[in-house]
Amino acid sequence: MSDAPETVIELLRHGEPVGGSRYRGQVDDPLSERGWQQMWQAVEGGSGWQRIVTSPLLRCREFALQLGERLDVPVHDEARFREVGFGEWEGRTRSELEQAQPGQVERFYRDPVAHRPPGAEPLDAFVTRVGLAFNELLGRHEGETVLVVAHAGVIRAILAHVLDIPPASMYRIHVANAGISRIRTDRARGFNLMSHGMPG
């Protein structure tokens, strides 16, 4: 048995933003009214978080600050948990992209490394920045239970990091709005994904 303290990280994706479903990337839209409802429902009954770490983008940070105030838990921004940059796709819907260039979205999901949107952040660079931030979080908050409020891409990158999933395969992981994933580690035994995409 390991004597290392157990660390629990819960990953909460933001709810629906204003403007609905689109490739938002780093476009800084706030949560819609429905998005706020989704988030409060997700954390209903949740407790035990000793701190909250959030993406600085509005659709994550505004909720994290309100939750931290409600629970009297410290909230910290982590700039490296900002969503992946989607380049020319930012702010556009899937149907808009398909009308402009049929098949480009399908090619992206089939191989998101080789078929990046024009001007998009390289996937390896994104996974590296998220992984570095996640490792620092683990080192800084060992033995704590931490809620991370972030984006689908960031949550995929963390799951790919802890489960050794190659970046090219990470878009096979579905991350629902306001879904929560739970990771446990004591460092000595590695990581366990306890649940994924579950409501709070």
Short mmCIF file of the C-alpha atoms (twelve columns), coordinates in Angstrom:
data_MODEL
# 
_entry.id   MODEL 
# 
loop_
_atom_site.group_PDB 
_atom_site.id 
_atom_site.type_symbol 
_atom_site.label_atom_id 
_atom_site.label_alt_id 
_atom_site.label_comp_id 
_atom_site.label_asym_id 
_atom_site.label_seq_id 
_atom_site.Cartn_x 
_atom_site.Cartn_y 
_atom_site.Cartn_z 
_atom_site.pdbx_PDB_model_num 
ATOM 1   C CA . MET A 1   0.000   0.000  0.000   1 
ATOM 2   C CA . SER A 2   1.208   3.497  -0.823  1 
ATOM 3   C CA . ASP A 3   1.645   6.142  1.857   1 
ATOM 4   C CA . ALA A 4   1.283   8.930  -0.712  1 
ATOM 5   C CA . PRO A 5   -1.803  11.103 -0.124  1 
ATOM 6   C CA . GLU A 6   -4.628  10.603 -2.589  1 
ATOM 7   C CA . THR A 7   -5.433  13.486 -4.919  1 
ATOM 8   C CA . VAL A 8   -8.835  13.763 -6.588  1 
ATOM 9   C CA . ILE A 9   -9.345  15.981 -9.628  1 
ATOM 10  C CA . GLU A 10  -12.848 16.584 -10.950 1 
ATOM 11  C CA . LEU A 11  -13.091 18.046 -14.452 1 
ATOM 12  C CA . LEU A 12  -16.245 20.071 -15.176 1 
ATOM 13  C CA . ARG A 13  -16.968 21.286 -18.682 1 
ATOM 14  C CA . HIS A 14  -18.740 24.630 -19.006 1 
ATOM 15  C CA . GLY A 15  -22.426 24.714 -19.911 1 
ATOM 16  C CA . GLU A 16  -23.925 26.034 -23.126 1 
ATOM 17  C CA . PRO A 17  -22.519 29.456 -24.104 1 
ATOM 18  C CA . VAL A 18  -24.425 32.322 -25.685 1 
ATOM 19  C CA . GLY A 19  -24.707 31.518 -29.390 1 
ATOM 20  C CA . GLY A 20  -25.140 27.761 -28.938 1 
ATOM 21  C CA . SER A 21  -23.023 25.051 -30.494 1 
ATOM 22  C CA . ARG A 22  -20.102 26.271 -32.611 1 
ATOM 23  C CA . TYR A 23  -16.323 25.934 -32.803 1 
ATOM 24  C CA . ARG A 24  -15.737 28.585 -30.201 1 
ATOM 25  C CA . GLY A 25  -12.108 27.980 -29.277 1 
ATOM 26  C CA . GLN A 26  -10.862 31.160 -27.610 1 
ATOM 27  C CA . VAL A 27  -13.841 33.335 -28.568 1 
ATOM 28  C CA . ASP A 28  -14.867 34.622 -25.142 1 
ATOM 29  C CA . ASP A 29  -18.638 34.109 -25.076 1 
ATOM 30  C CA . PRO A 30  -20.318 33.943 -21.644 1 
ATOM 31  C CA . LEU A 31  -22.722 31.224 -20.559 1 
ATOM 32  C CA . SER A 32  -26.297 31.399 -21.785 1 
ATOM 33  C CA . GLU A 33  -29.155 31.260 -19.296 1 
ATOM 34  C CA . ARG A 34  -29.470 27.548 -20.076 1 
ATOM 35  C CA . GLY A 35  -25.706 27.157 -19.565 1 
ATOM 36  C CA . TRP A 36  -25.950 28.620 -16.067 1 
ATOM 37  C CA . GLN A 37  -28.780 26.213 -15.244 1 
ATOM 38  C CA . GLN A 38  -26.722 23.288 -16.531 1 
ATOM 39  C CA . MET A 39  -23.771 24.261 -14.353 1 
ATOM 40  C CA . TRP A 40  -25.720 24.676 -11.138 1 
ATOM 41  C CA . GLN A 41  -27.453 21.344 -11.756 1 
ATOM 42  C CA . ALA A 42  -24.076 19.697 -12.361 1 
ATOM 43  C CA . VAL A 43  -22.665 20.729 -8.980  1 
ATOM 44  C CA . GLU A 44  -25.857 20.226 -6.995  1 
ATOM 45  C CA . GLY A 45  -24.948 18.125 -3.989  1 
ATOM 46  C CA . GLY A 46  -21.251 18.369 -4.817  1 
ATOM 47  C CA . SER A 47  -18.929 19.111 -1.942  1 
ATOM 48  C CA . GLY A 48  -15.483 18.363 -0.640  1 
ATOM 49  C CA . TRP A 49  -13.639 20.593 -3.139  1 
ATOM 50  C CA . GLN A 50  -10.811 22.364 -1.389  1 
ATOM 51  C CA . ARG A 51  -10.130 24.688 -4.310  1 
ATOM 52  C CA . ILE A 52  -11.376 25.476 -7.790  1 
ATOM 53  C CA . VAL A 53  -9.075  25.993 -10.778 1 
ATOM 54  C CA . THR A 54  -10.595 27.588 -13.866 1 
ATOM 55  C CA . SER A 55  -9.914  28.569 -17.428 1 
ATOM 56  C CA . PRO A 56  -9.817  32.379 -17.655 1 
ATOM 57  C CA . LEU A 57  -12.481 32.406 -20.392 1 
ATOM 58  C CA . LEU A 58  -15.869 33.793 -19.301 1 
ATOM 59  C CA . ARG A 59  -17.892 30.605 -19.881 1 
ATOM 60  C CA . CYS A 60  -15.795 28.909 -17.191 1 
ATOM 61  C CA . ARG A 61  -14.496 31.659 -14.932 1 
ATOM 62  C CA . GLU A 62  -17.769 33.476 -14.164 1 
ATOM 63  C CA . PHE A 63  -19.353 30.282 -12.865 1 
ATOM 64  C CA . ALA A 64  -16.200 29.190 -10.993 1 
ATOM 65  C CA . LEU A 65  -16.094 32.517 -9.136  1 
ATOM 66  C CA . GLN A 66  -19.762 32.287 -8.125  1 
ATOM 67  C CA . LEU A 67  -19.364 28.663 -7.013  1 
ATOM 68  C CA . GLY A 68  -16.235 29.512 -5.036  1 
ATOM 69  C CA . GLU A 69  -18.044 32.348 -3.295  1 
ATOM 70  C CA . ARG A 70  -21.027 30.131 -2.507  1 
ATOM 71  C CA . LEU A 71  -18.834 27.350 -1.073  1 
ATOM 72  C CA . ASP A 72  -16.180 29.654 0.462   1 
ATOM 73  C CA . VAL A 73  -13.497 27.866 -1.591  1 
ATOM 74  C CA . PRO A 74  -10.517 29.654 -3.209  1 
ATOM 75  C CA . VAL A 75  -10.611 30.039 -7.013  1 
ATOM 76  C CA . HIS A 76  -7.486  30.225 -9.164  1 
ATOM 77  C CA . ASP A 77  -7.155  31.070 -12.861 1 
ATOM 78  C CA . GLU A 78  -4.970  28.818 -15.001 1 
ATOM 79  C CA . ALA A 79  -4.276  30.470 -18.362 1 
ATOM 80  C CA . ARG A 80  -2.999  27.185 -19.832 1 
ATOM 81  C CA . PHE A 81  -6.492  25.663 -19.379 1 
ATOM 82  C CA . ARG A 82  -7.808  28.024 -22.085 1 
ATOM 83  C CA . GLU A 83  -9.482  26.106 -24.936 1 
ATOM 84  C CA . VAL A 84  -7.501  25.082 -28.018 1 
ATOM 85  C CA . GLY A 85  -7.283  27.793 -30.653 1 
ATOM 86  C CA . PHE A 86  -9.389  26.835 -33.692 1 
ATOM 87  C CA . GLY A 87  -7.951  29.413 -36.078 1 
ATOM 88  C CA . GLU A 88  -10.317 30.262 -38.944 1 
ATOM 89  C CA . TRP A 89  -13.011 27.970 -37.496 1 
ATOM 90  C CA . GLU A 90  -13.485 30.108 -34.387 1 
ATOM 91  C CA . GLY A 91  -17.068 31.268 -33.937 1 
ATOM 92  C CA . ARG A 92  -18.401 29.187 -36.847 1 
ATOM 93  C CA . THR A 93  -20.914 26.343 -36.781 1 
ATOM 94  C CA . ARG A 94  -20.364 22.925 -38.267 1 
ATOM 95  C CA . SER A 95  -22.986 23.572 -40.956 1 
ATOM 96  C CA . GLU A 96  -21.300 26.851 -41.933 1 
ATOM 97  C CA . LEU A 97  -17.960 25.089 -42.285 1 
ATOM 98  C CA . GLU A 98  -19.474 22.268 -44.343 1 
ATOM 99  C CA . GLN A 99  -21.165 24.725 -46.685 1 
ATOM 100 C CA . ALA A 100 -17.859 26.530 -47.193 1 
ATOM 101 C CA . GLN A 101 -15.830 23.362 -47.759 1 
ATOM 102 C CA . PRO A 102 -17.672 20.025 -47.693 1 
ATOM 103 C CA . GLY A 103 -15.876 17.240 -45.839 1 
ATOM 104 C CA . GLN A 104 -13.456 19.407 -43.878 1 
ATOM 105 C CA . VAL A 105 -15.056 18.709 -40.496 1 
ATOM 106 C CA . GLU A 106 -15.110 14.952 -41.122 1 
ATOM 107 C CA . ARG A 107 -11.435 15.046 -42.121 1 
ATOM 108 C CA . PHE A 108 -10.631 16.934 -38.924 1 
ATOM 109 C CA . TYR A 109 -12.285 14.346 -36.688 1 
ATOM 110 C CA . ARG A 110 -10.716 11.479 -38.600 1 
ATOM 111 C CA . ASP A 111 -7.222  12.952 -38.132 1 
ATOM 112 C CA . PRO A 112 -7.140  16.148 -36.034 1 
ATOM 113 C CA . VAL A 113 -3.336  16.293 -36.235 1 
ATOM 114 C CA . ALA A 114 -3.004  16.247 -40.034 1 
ATOM 115 C CA . HIS A 115 -6.206  18.193 -40.770 1 
ATOM 116 C CA . ARG A 116 -6.026  21.223 -38.460 1 
ATOM 117 C CA . PRO A 117 -8.269  24.184 -39.226 1 
ATOM 118 C CA . PRO A 118 -6.282  26.952 -40.970 1 
ATOM 119 C CA . GLY A 119 -4.398  28.960 -38.358 1 
ATOM 120 C CA . ALA A 120 -5.310  26.582 -35.517 1 
ATOM 121 C CA . GLU A 121 -3.052  25.887 -32.560 1 
ATOM 122 C CA . PRO A 122 -1.033  22.691 -33.235 1 
ATOM 123 C CA . LEU A 123 -2.609  19.809 -31.326 1 
ATOM 124 C CA . ASP A 124 0.687   18.601 -29.851 1 
ATOM 125 C CA . ALA A 125 1.408   22.102 -28.520 1 
ATOM 126 C CA . PHE A 126 -2.070  22.284 -26.973 1 
ATOM 127 C CA . VAL A 127 -1.730  18.876 -25.287 1 
ATOM 128 C CA . THR A 128 1.711   19.856 -23.987 1 
ATOM 129 C CA . ARG A 129 0.539   23.151 -22.443 1 
ATOM 130 C CA . VAL A 130 -2.457  21.501 -20.779 1 
ATOM 131 C CA . GLY A 131 -0.343  18.573 -19.553 1 
ATOM 132 C CA . LEU A 132 2.262   20.886 -18.003 1 
ATOM 133 C CA . ALA A 133 -0.443  22.849 -16.182 1 
ATOM 134 C CA . PHE A 134 -2.100  19.635 -14.983 1 
ATOM 135 C CA . ASN A 135 1.190   18.215 -13.664 1 
ATOM 136 C CA . GLU A 136 1.900   21.461 -11.809 1 
ATOM 137 C CA . LEU A 137 -1.610  21.371 -10.336 1 
ATOM 138 C CA . LEU A 138 -0.983  17.831 -9.051  1 
ATOM 139 C CA . GLY A 139 2.326   18.813 -7.498  1 
ATOM 140 C CA . ARG A 140 0.951   21.962 -5.890  1 
ATOM 141 C CA . HIS A 141 -2.233  20.400 -4.509  1 
ATOM 142 C CA . GLU A 142 -1.220  16.853 -3.634  1 
ATOM 143 C CA . GLY A 143 -3.691  15.220 -1.277  1 
ATOM 144 C CA . GLU A 144 -6.472  17.690 -2.081  1 
ATOM 145 C CA . THR A 145 -9.772  17.428 -3.922  1 
ATOM 146 C CA . VAL A 146 -9.775  19.995 -6.729  1 
ATOM 147 C CA . LEU A 147 -12.492 21.044 -9.184  1 
ATOM 148 C CA . VAL A 148 -11.225 22.151 -12.609 1 
ATOM 149 C CA . VAL A 149 -13.727 24.187 -14.659 1 
ATOM 150 C CA . ALA A 150 -12.622 24.037 -18.285 1 
ATOM 151 C CA . HIS A 151 -13.447 23.170 -21.896 1 
ATOM 152 C CA . ALA A 152 -14.088 19.993 -23.864 1 
ATOM 153 C CA . GLY A 153 -10.678 20.198 -25.519 1 
ATOM 154 C CA . VAL A 154 -8.872  20.746 -22.215 1 
ATOM 155 C CA . ILE A 155 -10.687 17.834 -20.588 1 
ATOM 156 C CA . ARG A 156 -9.875  15.603 -23.569 1 
ATOM 157 C CA . ALA A 157 -6.219  16.672 -23.345 1 
ATOM 158 C CA . ILE A 158 -6.061  15.855 -19.614 1 
ATOM 159 C CA . LEU A 159 -7.712  12.481 -20.137 1 
ATOM 160 C CA . ALA A 160 -5.359  11.743 -23.045 1 
ATOM 161 C CA . HIS A 161 -2.435  12.736 -20.801 1 
ATOM 162 C CA . VAL A 162 -3.389  10.503 -17.861 1 
ATOM 163 C CA . LEU A 163 -4.577  7.522  -19.960 1 
ATOM 164 C CA . ASP A 164 -1.750  7.632  -22.547 1 
ATOM 165 C CA . ILE A 165 -4.149  8.250  -25.446 1 
ATOM 166 C CA . PRO A 166 -2.401  9.697  -28.526 1 
ATOM 167 C CA . PRO A 167 -3.508  13.224 -29.474 1 
ATOM 168 C CA . ALA A 168 -4.800  11.974 -32.841 1 
ATOM 169 C CA . SER A 169 -7.381  9.840  -30.966 1 
ATOM 170 C CA . MET A 170 -8.518  12.307 -28.301 1 
ATOM 171 C CA . TYR A 171 -11.556 13.562 -30.237 1 
ATOM 172 C CA . ARG A 172 -13.051 10.082 -29.799 1 
ATOM 173 C CA . ILE A 173 -13.773 11.173 -26.213 1 
ATOM 174 C CA . HIS A 174 -17.192 12.800 -25.931 1 
ATOM 175 C CA . VAL A 175 -17.361 15.611 -23.356 1 
ATOM 176 C CA . ALA A 176 -20.879 16.888 -22.717 1 
ATOM 177 C CA . ASN A 177 -21.768 20.396 -21.573 1 
ATOM 178 C CA . ALA A 178 -21.661 20.458 -17.744 1 
ATOM 179 C CA . GLY A 179 -20.416 16.853 -17.613 1 
ATOM 180 C CA . ILE A 180 -18.006 15.897 -14.821 1 
ATOM 181 C CA . SER A 181 -15.077 13.462 -15.019 1 
ATOM 182 C CA . ARG A 182 -13.291 12.241 -11.889 1 
ATOM 183 C CA . ILE A 183 -9.618  11.251 -11.731 1 
ATOM 184 C CA . ARG A 184 -7.885  9.814  -8.684  1 
ATOM 185 C CA . THR A 185 -4.159  9.371  -8.097  1 
ATOM 186 C CA . ASP A 186 -1.723  8.798  -5.256  1 
ATOM 187 C CA . ARG A 187 1.240   9.179  -7.621  1 
ATOM 188 C CA . ALA A 188 2.678   5.765  -6.663  1 
ATOM 189 C CA . ARG A 189 -0.149  3.783  -8.285  1 
ATOM 190 C CA . GLY A 190 -0.722  6.120  -11.204 1 
ATOM 191 C CA . PHE A 191 -4.089  7.394  -12.345 1 
ATOM 192 C CA . ASN A 192 -7.598  5.964  -12.165 1 
ATOM 193 C CA . LEU A 193 -10.464 7.420  -14.197 1 
ATOM 194 C CA . MET A 194 -13.307 6.880  -11.734 1 
ATOM 195 C CA . SER A 195 -16.124 8.308  -13.859 1 
ATOM 196 C CA . HIS A 196 -16.541 10.301 -17.047 1 
ATOM 197 C CA . GLY A 197 -19.148 12.713 -18.315 1 
ATOM 198 C CA . MET A 198 -21.482 12.164 -15.408 1 
ATOM 199 C CA . PRO A 199 -23.831 14.815 -14.068 1 
ATOM 200 C CA . GLY A 200 -22.742 16.143 -10.688 1 
# 
